[in-house]
Amino acid sequence: MTGVAAIAGAVAAGLLAAAPAEAASPVQIYRVYFDSPGKDTGSNASLNAEWVQLYNRTTTARQLKGVTLRDKSGHTYTFGSFTLKGHKSVYVRTGRGTNTATNRYWGSKAYIWNNTGDTAYLRYPSGAVADTCKWGSSGSSKYC
């Protein structure tokens, strides 16, 4: 059997499958709550009601040190040493607070995510894009 015939036979038998063009990142942007409830007062409570939820879709814990989350304008949050456990979420909140296993705080005194439309970019330390989420002016949150 020739090499071409062997490959054709393996494909027909389902032994070989095409690999996806781009593998999905293990940690993804799951939801963005870009318009905090109520009036935008600028209080820390209001700022912290604006958040991005990241989800580790694998069973393996992932170290996020150096991973960045940014908006279209270039406001950037960089993770310090932080491990996101398998099948768990972490919320990156806009305002100030004490970091925990489920909540990280940007430390901003101003809103980050635009209510009229924006894009969230999650990038690896290398700069490669792990995930993006884009929304328009409708609603107050977006499932990505």
C-alpha positions in Angstrom: 0.0 0.0 0.0 1.4 3.4 -0.9 1.7 6.2 1.7 -1.2 8.1 0.1 -3.4 5.1 0.1 -2.5 4.3 3.8 -3.4 7.9 4.8 -6.6 7.8 2.8 -7.5 4.5 4.5 -6.7 5.9 8.0 -8.9 9.0 7.3 -11.8 6.8 6.1 -11.5 4.6 9.1 -11.6 7.6 11.4 -8.1 7.1 12.8 -6.9 10.6 11.7 -8.8 13.8 12.3 -8.1 17.3 11.3 -6.7 19.4 14.2 -8.6 22.6 14.9 -6.9 25.7 13.4 -6.6 27.3 16.8 -7.0 25.5 20.0 -9.2 27.1 22.6 -7.4 28.6 25.6 -7.8 26.6 28.9 -8.7 29.9 30.7 -11.4 31.9 28.9 -13.5 35.1 29.4 -16.8 33.7 30.5 -18.8 36.9 31.2 -18.3 40.6 31.4 -20.6 42.8 33.6 -19.8 46.1 32.0 -22.7 48.3 33.4 -22.8 48.0 37.2 -26.4 48.1 38.6 -28.0 51.5 39.4 -26.5 54.9 38.8 -22.8 55.1 38.0 -21.8 56.9 41.2 -18.1 56.1 41.1 -18.2 54.6 44.6 -16.0 51.6 45.3 -19.1 49.4 45.6 -20.3 50.5 42.2 -16.9 50.0 40.6 -16.7 46.5 42.0 -20.1 45.6 40.5 -18.3 46.0 37.2 -16.3 42.8 36.6 -14.9 40.2 34.2 -15.4 36.5 35.0 -12.6 34.1 33.8 -13.2 30.4 33.8 -10.7 27.5 33.8 -12.5 25.0 31.6 -10.0 22.2 32.3 -9.4 20.0 35.4 -5.8 21.3 35.6 -4.9 24.3 37.8 -3.4 27.2 35.7 -0.8 29.7 36.9 -1.9 33.2 35.6 1.2 35.2 36.6 1.9 37.7 33.9 -1.5 37.2 32.1 -3.2 40.5 31.3 -6.8 41.6 30.9 -7.3 44.8 29.0 -9.9 46.9 27.3 -9.9 48.6 23.9 -8.5 51.8 25.4 -5.5 50.0 26.8 -6.4 49.9 30.6 -4.5 46.8 31.7 -4.8 44.5 34.7 -1.8 42.1 35.1 -2.0 39.0 37.3 0.6 38.6 40.0 1.3 35.1 41.2 -2.2 33.4 41.1 -3.3 29.9 40.4 -6.8 29.3 39.1 -8.0 25.8 40.0 -9.6 23.5 37.5 -13.2 24.2 36.7 -13.2 27.3 38.8 -13.8 31.0 38.1 -12.2 34.2 39.2 -13.8 37.6 39.0 -11.5 40.6 38.2 -13.4 43.6 39.8 -12.7 47.1 38.7 -12.4 48.8 42.1 -10.3 48.2 45.3 -10.5 45.2 47.7 -8.6 42.3 49.1 -7.6 39.7 46.6 -8.9 36.1 47.2 -9.1 32.9 45.3 -12.4 34.0 43.6 -12.0 37.8 43.4 -9.1 39.9 42.2 -9.2 43.7 42.3 -8.0 46.1 39.6 -7.6 48.9 42.1 -9.1 51.5 39.7 -10.9 54.6 41.0 -12.7 54.9 37.6 -14.8 52.6 35.5 -12.9 50.5 33.0 -15.5 48.8 30.7 -17.5 51.1 28.4 -21.3 50.7 28.6 -21.6 51.9 25.0 -19.5 49.0 23.7 -16.0 47.7 24.3 -13.7 44.6 24.0 -12.0 42.6 26.7 -8.7 41.0 25.7 -7.1 38.2 27.7 -3.4 37.7 26.8 -0.7 35.3 27.8 2.6 36.8 29.2 4.1 36.3 25.7 1.5 38.7 24.3 -0.5 36.0 22.4 -4.2 36.4 22.7 -5.9 33.8 24.9 -9.4 35.1 24.4 -11.5 38.1 23.5 -15.1 39.3 24.2 -16.8 42.1 22.4 -20.1 43.8 23.2 -22.3 46.7 22.0 -24.5 49.2 23.9 -27.4 46.9 24.8 -27.8 45.2 28.1 -25.5 45.3 31.2 -23.5 42.1 30.7 -22.3 39.8 28.0 -21.8 36.0 28.1 -18.8 35.3 26.0 
